[in-house]
Amino acid sequence: MYAIETNQLLKAYGSTPVVKGMNLHVAKGEIFGFLGRNGAGKSTFINMLTGIVHPSSGEYSLLGIKGPNDRVKQHIGVMPDYSTFYPALSALEHLRFLSSLSKKPATKERCLEVLQQVGLEEHARKKTAKFSFGMKKKLGIAQAIIHDPDLIFLDEPTSGIDAESALHIHQLIRQLHKNGKTVFMTSHNLDEVEKLCTRIAIMKDGQIDKIGTMDELRAFYRSTLTVKIKHSPIPESKYGIITHWLQTIGTDMEINNPYLSLNLPSEKRIAELIHAFTEWKIDIFRVEVKEPSLEEIFMNKRINKE
Ligand SMILES: Nc1ncnc2c1ncn2[C@@H]1O[C@H](COP(=O)(O)OP(=O)(O)OP(=O)(O)O)[C@@H](O)[C@H]1O
């Protein structure tokens, strides 16, 4: 059974489809990163799953329950896109009030525990009217997890949050993952997605453009590897031959004795490079290999032209 399963899920406004028949399977226990440029259709897709927007056609199931279905609501947590809090209530009162409306009201202790998990323990009794944007974000996350749901939708969980708090939220997401929860998150912070997510989908024009683990995305894009080598000096007499050969196996060569940097299309080329340096009796002291980041894959850079 999947945490999320969609079959040809489509949303059109008038005659314009903005989500164009999406098929997506998210396994239980994943931290799934959902990316895309502004207007790609991410929110519309999520809003269909969380019951805010009615699909034009297609089907979806959450935790094995075909949607839309109120039965699933107690098992999913949704972080609001923009959080609307009651300004006269404190964070603790707000959580307790919302929770009292649900089928699984949380105790005061549970509310305090969740406020501590999101890093709001010191502000539990402060009125939300006095909350900063980042604090509201944290309260939104608290709201999403208060009822201990199995599937959690987090929309930009760390945008507008200071670096220390963002690391705190990352830890919380990892903890949810360890506890077997499924997290489906959007983020414009590609570094964060790369570090946290077990799988990633990149949405473009209402469809999934790329999907996979970081390794799969790299392999699919057959991206180049940047190799940096620290070596013993290249003899003057061999300089011309060596630099010419390097340019036949790689691109973007930079030689700055005793350092060489080169983009290579595959690991095989790294082996050839080391072999050639050994033949030329040039010692290699250090080899650093940098793989493409999610940002580079997202921006469609460094695609192997071999
Ligand atoms: N209620 C609506 N009526 C008409 N068009 C809409 C409506 N809601 C969204 N759209 C359009 O659907 C497309 C997808 O919007 P959506 O908000 O899903 O994108 P997104 O990927 O979430 O973008 P962002 O990263 O900016 O949040 C956009 O072109 C948007 O203008």
The ligand as a Tripos MOL2 file, in Angstrom:
@<TRIPOS>MOLECULE
LIG
   31    33     1     0     0
SMALL
NO_CHARGES

@<TRIPOS>ATOM
      1 N1         -8.1000   29.2200   -8.7340 N.pl3     1 LIG1
      2 C1         -7.3800   29.2980   -9.8700 C.ar      1 LIG1
      3 N2         -7.9430   29.7440  -11.0120 N.ar      1 LIG1
      4 C2         -7.2440   29.8160  -12.1550 C.ar      1 LIG1
      5 N3         -5.9470   29.4570  -12.2780 N.ar      1 LIG1
      6 C3         -5.3350   29.0130  -11.1750 C.ar      1 LIG1
      7 C4         -6.0070   28.9020   -9.9170 C.ar      1 LIG1
      8 N4         -5.1300   28.4160   -9.0070 N.ar      1 LIG1
      9 C5         -3.9520   28.2370   -9.6640 C.ar      1 LIG1
     10 N5         -4.0780   28.5850  -10.9600 N.ar      1 LIG1
     11 C6         -3.0210   28.5270  -11.9820 C.3       1 LIG1
     12 O1         -2.5240   27.2010  -11.9940 O.3       1 LIG1
     13 C7         -1.1210   27.2070  -12.2600 C.3       1 LIG1
     14 C8         -0.4350   26.3990  -11.1660 C.3       1 LIG1
     15 O2         -0.5280   27.1100   -9.9400 O.3       1 LIG1
     16 P1         -0.0080   26.5090   -8.5610 P.3       1 LIG1
     17 O3         -0.3420   27.4860   -7.4940 O.co2     1 LIG1
     18 O4         -0.5050   25.1170   -8.4200 O.co2     1 LIG1
     19 O5          1.5720   26.4970   -8.8370 O.3       1 LIG1
     20 P2          2.7800   26.2260   -7.8050 P.3       1 LIG1
     21 O6          3.6830   25.2790   -8.4970 O.co2     1 LIG1
     22 O7          2.2490   25.8270   -6.4930 O.co2     1 LIG1
     23 O8          3.4830   27.6460   -7.7100 O.3       1 LIG1
     24 P3          4.2280   28.3770   -6.4380 P.3       1 LIG1
     25 O9          5.5900   27.7630   -6.3250 O.co2     1 LIG1
     26 O10         4.2810   29.7880   -6.8900 O.co2     1 LIG1
     27 O11         3.3850   28.1740   -5.2250 O.co2     1 LIG1
     28 C9         -0.6840   28.6550  -12.3070 C.3       1 LIG1
     29 O12        -0.5820   29.0490  -13.6720 O.3       1 LIG1
     30 C10        -1.8170   29.3980  -11.6330 C.3       1 LIG1
     31 O13        -1.9740   30.6880  -12.1760 O.3       1 LIG1
@<TRIPOS>BOND
     1     1     2 1
     2     2     3 ar
     3     2     7 ar
     4     3     4 ar
     5     4     5 ar
     6     5     6 ar
     7     6     7 ar
     8     6    10 ar
     9     7     8 ar
    10     8     9 ar
    11     9    10 ar
    12    10    11 1
    13    11    12 1
    14    11    30 1
    15    12    13 1
    16    13    14 1
    17    13    28 1
    18    14    15 1
    19    15    16 1
    20    16    17 2
    21    16    18 1
    22    16    19 1
    23    19    20 1
    24    20    21 2
    25    20    22 1
    26    20    23 1
    27    23    24 1
    28    24    25 2
    29    24    26 1
    30    24    27 1
    31    28    29 1
    32    28    30 1
    33    30    31 1
@<TRIPOS>SUBSTRUCTURE
     1 LIG1         1 GROUP 0 **** ****
